Amino acid sequence: MSRPKEQRSPLVDKSPRKIALMLLTNAYDPDPRVRQEVLALIRMGCRVRLLAWDRDVRCPQFESMEGVEVERVFLSSQHGRGNTQLLFYAWLYLKMLWRGWRIPFDLIHCHDLDTIPLGFVLGKLKGKPIVYDAHESFPDMLSGNVHLIMRRGVYWLEDFLIRRVGLLITVGEKLRRHFTVRGARRSVVVGNWKRLDEFSRSEDQILKTRQDLGYSVEAIRDALTALHDSHLRNTMTQNARRFGDVAMNWRKGEEILYLEYSALLPNGLNRPAASEEPSASFTAKAAANAESSF
């Protein structure tokens, strides 16, 4: 496969919105957690530009996806390289540093530990707030893939950086406490919650799914009737409560992002009076795209 020629970004937006630059070490096609956050920020009136590493060199270099301005850096590599992946990261950081330096931004948002060293340098050079978004315990994720000395070095690096970023976002309360004990100054939880409206279906879509599965409405009703009434009632009640919690948690997550970004940015964020609902077109694809960097 021939390597695509790198070009200047055709994505031009001269609006006065605050700009968040996000760094990501996958190709964003799209990454499900990152997608949820960028769409939330766009609804809050923020402009999001995303620098992503396309190690398979298979996606467009520049792409606008649901309002997210994606710019990909081409550097061929493979997952699972272990210790030798460091050489690729060194070259990637140089390429991304050059790209990031040319992009104007008000805040830099680094996804996972493998982007925070670069984001920290860019943020300090430009005097902008730095956000570290820890999707998991990165040093623990490397267990068995890299040498123990490297794991310890990564752990020390994370210790050093989390004390110096403006905000640390992570996926759960247990991990947030873990980072707090290690010295994080400001940390919040934004879980991997989903918006329920992305999974809603019309009556026609539901009917088609039933037909594709080969079940009639009568067959489904008979199967449900065969269940013990109290068991069915309890199950449905629990599911309804769970779905309600998911919806409530994602609204809470969006509000946390808004408040924390507003606190970091000079003059805060100006949330639009009416926000557009995100498209569901990428939802199924997003759920299938979670990759390890090493």
C-alpha positions as CSV (number, residue, x, y, z in Angstrom):
1,M,0.0,0.0,0.0
2,S,1.5,3.4,-1.0
3,R,1.9,5.9,1.8
4,P,-0.5,8.9,1.4
5,K,1.2,12.2,0.8
6,E,0.8,14.5,3.8
7,Q,-0.9,17.8,3.2
8,R,-1.9,21.0,4.9
9,S,-5.2,20.9,6.7
10,P,-8.2,22.1,4.7
11,L,-10.3,22.3,7.8
12,V,-10.8,26.0,8.4
13,D,-13.0,27.5,11.1
14,K,-12.6,31.2,12.0
15,S,-15.3,31.2,14.7
16,P,-14.4,32.7,18.1
17,R,-15.1,29.4,19.9
18,K,-12.6,28.0,22.4
19,I,-10.4,25.4,20.8
20,A,-9.5,22.1,22.5
21,L,-6.7,20.2,20.9
22,M,-6.9,16.4,21.7
23,L,-4.1,14.0,21.3
24,L,-4.8,10.3,20.6
25,T,-2.6,7.3,19.6
26,N,-5.2,5.5,17.5
27,A,-6.7,6.6,14.2
28,Y,-10.0,7.7,15.7
29,D,-12.3,5.7,13.4
30,P,-13.9,6.5,16.0
31,D,-12.6,5.7,19.5
32,P,-15.8,5.3,21.5
33,R,-14.8,7.1,24.7
34,V,-13.1,10.0,22.9
35,R,-16.2,10.3,20.6
36,Q,-18.5,10.7,23.6
37,E,-16.3,13.5,25.1
38,V,-15.7,15.4,21.9
39,L,-19.4,15.4,21.0
40,A,-20.2,16.7,24.5
41,L,-17.7,19.5,24.2
42,I,-19.0,20.5,20.8
43,R,-22.5,20.7,22.3
44,M,-21.1,23.0,24.9
45,G,-19.8,25.4,22.2
46,C,-16.2,24.2,22.1
47,R,-14.3,23.6,18.9
48,V,-12.4,20.3,19.0
49,R,-9.4,19.5,16.9
50,L,-7.9,16.0,17.2
51,L,-4.4,14.8,16.3
52,A,-4.4,11.1,15.9
53,W,-1.8,8.4,15.1
54,D,-2.8,6.3,12.1
55,R,-0.3,3.5,12.4
56,D,-2.0,1.4,9.7
57,V,-1.9,4.4,7.2
58,R,-5.5,3.6,6.0
59,C,-7.6,6.6,7.0
60,P,-7.9,10.1,5.4
61,Q,-5.3,12.5,6.7
62,F,-7.9,15.2,7.3
63,E,-11.5,14.4,8.1
64,S,-14.5,16.1,9.7
65,M,-16.5,13.6,11.7
66,E,-19.7,14.8,13.4
67,G,-18.1,18.2,13.7
68,V,-14.8,16.9,15.1
69,E,-11.8,18.1,13.0
70,V,-9.5,15.1,12.8
71,E,-5.9,15.3,11.5
72,R,-4.0,12.1,11.4
73,V,-0.3,11.5,11.6
74,F,1.0,8.7,9.4
75,L,3.6,6.4,10.9
76,S,3.5,2.7,10.1
77,S,3.8,0.5,13.1
78,Q,2.1,-2.5,14.8
79,H,0.5,-3.2,18.1
80,G,2.3,-5.5,20.5
81,R,5.9,-4.4,19.7
82,G,6.8,-4.2,23.3
83,N,10.0,-2.3,24.2
84,T,10.8,-1.5,20.6
85,Q,7.6,0.6,20.3
86,L,9.6,3.4,22.1
87,L,11.5,4.1,18.9
88,F,8.3,4.7,17.1
89,Y,7.0,6.9,19.9
90,A,10.1,9.1,19.7
91,W,9.5,9.7,15.9
92,L,5.7,10.1,16.5
93,Y,6.3,12.8,19.2
94,L,8.5,14.8,16.8
95,K,5.9,14.6,14.0
96,M,3.0,15.5,16.4
97,L,5.0,18.2,18.1
98,W,5.4,20.0,14.8
99,R,1.8,19.6,13.9
100,G,0.6,20.6,17.4
101,W,2.8,23.7,17.4
102,R,1.1,25.0,14.2
103,I,-2.4,24.5,15.6
104,P,-3.9,27.3,17.7
105,F,-5.6,26.0,20.8
106,D,-6.8,27.2,24.2
107,L,-6.5,23.9,26.0
108,I,-4.8,20.5,25.3
109,H,-6.5,17.3,26.2
110,C,-4.3,14.2,26.3
111,H,-5.9,10.7,26.0
112,D,-3.9,8.1,27.9
113,L,-0.4,8.1,29.3
114,D,1.3,7.7,25.9
115,T,0.1,11.2,24.8
116,I,0.7,13.2,28.0
117,P,4.5,13.7,27.6
118,L,3.9,15.4,24.3
119,G,0.9,17.2,25.5
120,F,2.7,18.4,28.6
121,V,5.5,19.9,26.5
122,L,3.1,21.6,24.0
123,G,0.9,22.9,26.8
124,K,3.9,24.4,28.7
125,L,5.5,25.9,25.5
126,K,2.2,27.6,24.6
127,G,1.2,28.4,28.2
128,K,-2.1,26.5,27.9
129,P,-4.1,24.3,30.4
130,I,-3.3,20.6,30.3
131,V,-5.9,17.8,30.8
132,Y,-4.9,14.2,31.3
133,D,-7.6,11.7,30.4
134,A,-6.6,8.3,32.0
135,H,-8.8,5.6,30.3
136,E,-7.2,2.9,32.5
137,S,-4.1,2.2,34.7
138,F,-1.6,2.4,31.9
139,P,1.4,0.9,33.7
140,D,-0.7,-2.1,34.7
141,M,-1.9,-2.5,31.1
142,L,1.7,-2.9,30.0
143,S,2.3,-5.8,32.4
144,G,3.7,-8.7,30.4
145,N,4.3,-6.6,27.3
146,V,7.4,-4.6,28.3
147,H,10.4,-5.1,30.6
148,L,9.8,-4.4,34.3
149,I,12.3,-1.5,34.2
150,M,10.2,0.2,31.5
151,R,7.0,-0.4,33.5
152,R,8.6,1.3,36.5
153,G,9.8,4.2,34.3
154,V,6.3,4.7,32.9
155,Y,4.9,4.7,36.5
156,W,7.4,7.3,37.6
157,L,6.7,9.4,34.6
158,E,3.0,9.3,35.3
159,D,3.7,10.2,38.9
160,F,5.7,13.2,37.8
161,L,3.1,14.4,35.3
162,I,-0.2,14.0,37.2
163,R,1.1,16.4,39.9
164,R,1.6,19.1,37.2
165,V,-1.5,19.0,35.0
166,G,-4.5,21.2,35.5
167,L,-7.1,18.4,35.5
168,L,-7.1,14.6,35.5
169,I,-10.1,12.8,34.2
170,T,-10.6,9.1,34.6
171,V,-13.3,6.4,34.3
172,G,-14.2,5.4,37.8
173,E,-14.0,6.4,41.5
174,K,-11.5,3.7,42.4
175,L,-9.0,4.8,39.8
176,R,-9.6,8.5,40.7
177,R,-8.7,7.8,44.4
178,H,-5.6,5.9,43.1
179,F,-4.4,9.0,41.2
180,T,-5.3,11.2,44.2
181,V,-3.1,9.2,46.5
182,R,-0.3,9.5,44.0
183,G,-0.5,13.3,44.0
184,A,-3.1,14.4,41.4
185,R,-4.1,17.9,42.3
186,R,-7.6,17.9,40.7
187,S,-9.3,14.8,39.5
188,V,-12.9,13.9,38.4
189,V,-14.8,10.9,37.1
190,V,-16.3,10.8,33.6
191,G,-17.3,7.2,33.1
192,N,-17.7,5.3,29.9
193,W,-21.4,6.0,29.9
194,K,-23.6,6.0,26.8
195,R,-26.4,8.3,25.6
196,L,-29.5,6.2,25.4
197,D,-30.9,8.2,22.5
198,E,-28.1,6.7,20.3
199,F,-29.7,3.3,20.8
200,S,-33.3,4.2,20.2
201,R,-35.0,2.6,17.2
202,S,-38.2,3.4,15.3
203,E,-41.1,0.9,15.2
204,D,-40.2,0.0,11.6
205,Q,-36.6,-0.8,12.6
206,I,-37.7,-2.9,15.6
207,L,-40.1,-4.9,13.3
208,K,-37.4,-5.4,10.7
209,T,-35.0,-6.7,13.5
210,R,-37.7,-9.2,14.7
211,Q,-38.2,-10.4,11.1
212,D,-34.5,-10.8,10.5
213,L,-34.3,-12.8,13.7
214,G,-37.2,-15.0,12.6
215,Y,-39.4,-14.3,15.5
216,S,-43.0,-13.1,15.3
217,V,-44.5,-10.8,17.9
218,E,-46.7,-13.6,19.1
219,A,-43.7,-15.9,19.6
220,I,-42.0,-13.2,21.7
221,R,-45.1,-12.6,23.7
222,D,-45.6,-16.3,24.4
223,A,-42.0,-16.6,25.5
224,L,-42.4,-13.8,28.0
225,T,-45.6,-15.2,29.3
226,A,-43.9,-18.5,30.0
227,L,-41.6,-16.7,32.5
228,H,-42.6,-16.4,36.1
229,D,-44.5,-13.1,36.4
230,S,-42.6,-11.9,39.5
231,H,-39.2,-12.8,38.0
232,L,-40.1,-10.9,34.8
233,R,-41.4,-7.9,36.7
234,N,-38.2,-7.7,38.8
235,T,-36.0,-8.1,35.8
236,M,-37.8,-5.3,33.9
237,T,-37.7,-3.0,36.9
238,Q,-34.0,-3.6,37.4
239,N,-33.3,-2.9,33.7
240,A,-35.4,0.2,33.7
241,R,-33.5,1.5,36.8
242,R,-30.2,0.6,35.2
243,F,-31.0,2.4,31.9
244,G,-32.2,5.4,33.9
245,D,-28.9,5.5,35.8
246,V,-26.9,5.4,32.6
247,A,-28.8,8.4,31.2
248,M,-28.5,10.3,34.4
249,N,-24.7,9.5,34.7
250,W,-24.0,10.7,31.1
251,R,-25.8,14.0,31.7
252,K,-23.7,14.3,34.9
253,G,-20.6,13.5,32.9
254,E,-21.3,16.2,30.4
255,E,-21.9,18.7,33.2
256,I,-18.6,17.8,34.8
257,L,-16.8,18.4,31.5
258,Y,-18.5,21.7,31.1
259,L,-17.7,22.9,34.6
260,E,-14.1,21.7,34.6
261,Y,-13.3,23.1,31.2
262,S,-14.9,26.4,32.1
263,A,-12.7,26.6,35.2
264,L,-9.5,26.0,33.2
265,L,-10.3,28.3,30.3
266,P,-10.0,32.1,30.5
267,N,-13.6,33.5,30.5
268,G,-14.9,29.9,30.5
269,L,-17.2,28.3,27.9
270,N,-20.3,29.8,26.4
271,R,-22.8,27.0,26.1
272,P,-25.1,27.4,23.1
273,A,-28.8,28.0,23.9
274,A,-29.8,25.0,21.8
275,S,-27.4,22.1,21.1
276,E,-27.7,19.5,18.3
277,E,-28.1,15.9,19.1
278,P,-25.2,13.7,17.9
279,S,-25.6,11.3,15.0
280,A,-25.9,7.6,15.8
281,S,-24.2,6.7,12.6
282,F,-20.9,6.0,14.2
283,T,-22.1,4.2,17.3
284,A,-21.8,0.6,16.2
285,K,-18.4,1.2,14.6
286,A,-17.2,3.0,17.7
287,A,-18.0,0.1,20.0
288,A,-15.7,-2.1,18.0
289,N,-12.6,0.2,18.2
290,A,-10.6,-0.1,21.4
291,E,-6.9,-0.8,20.8
292,S,-3.8,-1.1,23.0
293,S,-0.9,1.1,22.0
294,F,1.9,-1.4,22.8
